């Protein structure tokens, strides 16, 4: 049986996918001429900021380690990030246009363009994240130990503002399976102060359905 290696992308990518799926569904249900659409536009904007930050962190803390082993792949992934940035800028421009428009008909039309542009953004990012986990991840495994990969992840975590990190963690909590939640919380309990562990337990209580939460609490012996 092959040893299970550490996938540095698994948890954050599941969280990012969860953001994409949830935001897409909510945007499809949105009447862009109504005032409540502003809440959905805010959510979309937050997702775009999260993806921008994620790409920047990979550029700074992951890709340089692989460049000396496969420069062509890294060039390709960096070009993907450039494409992603252009897709993001298109969406930001449409968001600004929607916010400044005063016509209900115009807001509806812009909202439809936003939905199409976001669908393209989703398709591209799903493909890109799969490439990272199916190609880049194996190069990391080939050339680095799990400990070294976790060090790269640690550098990323230190660079993220605490408020952003907690917001992303909430999406990850919603998007990963029970075993992954249990392993995540067990690692936090082992390596972080008690108050940090307790804050993540509270997050699990807020985000997980009762049956899933019970499984997690039982596995971690949390009363």
NORNOR-V814484 format. One record per residue. N is the residue number from 1. RES is the residue in one letter. SS is DSSP state (@ for helix, = for strand, . for the rest). PSI is psi in radians with two decimals (none if undefined). D_FIRST is the distance of its C-alpha to the first C-alpha in whole Angstrom. Layout:
n=<N:N>
res=<RES:RES>
ss=<SS:SS>
psi=<PSI:PSI>
d_first=<D_FIRST:D_FIRST>
This chain:
n=<1:2:3:4:5:6:7:8:9:10:11:12:13:14:15:16:17:18:19:20:21:22:23:24:25:26:27:28:29:30:31:32:33:34:35:36:37:38:39:40:41:42:43:44:45:46:47:48:49:50:51:52:53:54:55:56:57:58:59:60:61:62:63:64:65:66:67:68:69:70:71:72:73:74:75:76:77:78:79:80:81:82:83:84:85:86:87:88:89:90:91:92:93:94:95:96:97:98:99:100:101:102:103:104:105:106:107:108:109:110:111:112:113:114:115:116:117:118:119:120:121:122:123:124:125:126:127:128:129:130:131:132:133:134:135:136:137:138:139:140:141:142:143:144:145:146:147:148:149:150:151:152:153:154:155:156:157:158:159:160:161:162:163:164:165:166:167:168:169:170:171:172:173:174:175:176:177:178:179:180:181:182:183:184:185:186:187:188:189:190:191:192:193:194:195:196:197:198:199:200:201:202:203:204:205:206:207:208:209:210:211:212:213:214:215:216:217:218:219:220:221:222:223>
res=<X:X:X:X:X:X:X:X:X:X:X:X:X:X:X:X:X:X:X:X:X:X:X:X:X:X:X:X:X:X:X:X:X:X:X:X:X:X:X:X:X:X:X:X:X:X:X:X:X:X:X:X:X:X:X:X:X:X:X:X:X:X:X:X:X:X:X:X:X:X:X:X:X:X:X:X:X:X:X:X:X:X:X:X:X:X:X:X:X:X:X:X:X:X:X:X:X:X:X:X:X:X:X:X:X:X:X:X:X:X:X:X:X:X:X:X:X:X:X:X:X:X:X:X:X:X:X:X:X:X:X:X:X:X:X:X:X:X:X:X:X:X:X:X:X:X:X:X:X:X:X:X:X:X:X:X:X:X:X:X:X:X:X:X:X:X:X:X:X:X:X:X:X:X:X:X:X:X:X:X:X:X:X:X:X:X:X:X:X:X:X:X:X:X:X:X:X:X:X:X:X:X:X:X:X:X:X:X:X:X:X:X:X:X:X:X:X:X:X:X:X:X:X>
ss=<.:.:.:.:.:.:.:.:.:@:@:@:@:@:@:@:@:@:@:@:@:@:@:@:@:@:@:@:.:.:.:.:.:.:.:.:@:@:@:@:@:@:@:@:@:@:@:@:@:@:@:@:@:@:@:@:@:@:@:@:@:.:@:@:@:@:@:.:.:.:@:@:@:@:@:@:@:@:@:@:@:@:@:@:@:@:@:@:@:@:@:@:@:@:@:@:@:@:@:@:.:.:.:@:@:@:@:@:@:@:@:@:@:@:@:@:@:@:@:@:@:@:@:@:@:@:@:@:@:@:@:@:@:@:@:@:@:@:@:@:@:@:@:.:.:@:@:@:@:@:@:@:@:@:@:@:@:@:@:.:.:@:@:@:@:@:@:@:@:@:@:@:@:@:@:.:.:@:@:@:@:@:@:@:@:@:@:@:@:@:@:.:.:@:@:@:@:@:@:@:@:@:@:@:@:@:@:.:.:@:@:@:@:@:@:@:@:@:@:@:.:.:.>
psi=<2.27:2.39:2.39:1.99:2.88:2.14:1.76:-0.34:-0.36:-0.95:-0.82:-0.66:-0.66:-0.71:-0.76:-0.71:-0.73:-0.72:-0.80:-0.85:-0.79:-0.79:-0.70:-0.78:-0.77:-0.66:-0.65:-0.48:-0.02:2.32:1.84:-0.10:-0.15:2.63:-0.59:-0.22:-0.44:-0.61:-0.69:-0.63:-0.69:-0.73:-0.77:-0.77:-0.71:-0.73:-0.77:-0.70:-0.72:-0.76:-0.67:-0.81:-0.74:-0.80:-0.72:-0.71:-0.71:-0.74:-0.65:-0.62:-0.24:-0.97:-0.67:-0.50:-0.41:-0.33:-0.73:-0.28:-0.52:1.43:-0.59:-0.76:-0.73:-0.68:-0.74:-0.76:-0.66:-0.62:-0.66:-0.77:-0.61:-0.76:-0.78:-0.70:-0.69:-0.72:-0.69:-0.77:-0.66:-0.78:-0.74:-0.69:-0.73:-0.62:-0.80:-0.70:-0.74:-0.75:-0.59:-0.22:2.47:-0.07:2.28:-0.72:-0.72:-0.75:-0.68:-0.79:-0.75:-0.70:-0.67:-0.72:-0.67:-0.77:-0.76:-0.75:-0.66:-0.61:-0.72:-0.73:-0.78:-0.88:-0.77:-0.78:-0.59:-0.77:-0.79:-0.77:-0.65:-0.71:-0.71:-0.70:-0.38:-0.29:-1.05:-0.70:-0.69:-0.53:-0.70:-0.79:-0.64:-0.65:-0.18:2.59:2.87:-0.65:-0.73:-0.65:-0.71:-0.55:-0.71:-0.78:-0.69:-0.67:-0.68:-0.84:-0.64:-0.43:-0.22:2.26:2.46:-0.71:-0.72:-0.74:-0.71:-0.66:-0.75:-0.68:-0.63:-0.71:-0.65:-0.72:-0.67:-0.40:-0.16:2.91:3.03:-0.77:-0.72:-0.67:-0.80:-0.80:-0.67:-0.90:-0.64:-0.69:-0.69:-0.74:-0.64:-0.61:-0.02:2.83:2.72:-0.69:-0.54:-0.80:-0.79:-0.62:-0.60:-0.54:-0.74:-0.67:-0.74:-0.71:-0.59:-0.51:-0.44:2.47:2.76:-0.80:-0.75:-0.74:-0.72:-0.74:-0.79:-0.83:-0.69:-0.78:-0.58:0.03:0.79:2.13:none>
d_first=<0:4:6:9:12:16:17:21:22:21:23:26:26:25:29:30:29:31:34:34:34:36:39:39:40:42:44:44:46:48:52:53:56:56:56:53:51:51:48:46:47:46:43:42:44:41:38:40:40:37:35:38:37:33:34:36:33:30:33:34:31:28:29:31:28:27:30:30:27:28:32:32:29:31:34:33:31:34:36:34:35:39:39:38:40:43:42:42:46:47:46:47:50:50:50:53:55:54:55:58:59:62:62:60:60:59:56:55:55:53:50:50:49:47:45:44:44:41:39:39:38:35:34:34:32:29:29:29:26:24:25:24:20:19:21:22:19:17:20:20:17:18:21:20:19:18:21:23:22:23:26:27:26:29:31:31:32:35:36:36:39:39:40:38:35:36:37:33:32:33:32:29:29:30:28:24:22:23:20:20:24:23:21:24:26:25:24:28:29:28:29:32:35:36:38:35:33:36:36:33:33:36:35:32:35:37:34:32:33:34:31:29:31:31:27:27:30:28:25:27:30:32:35>
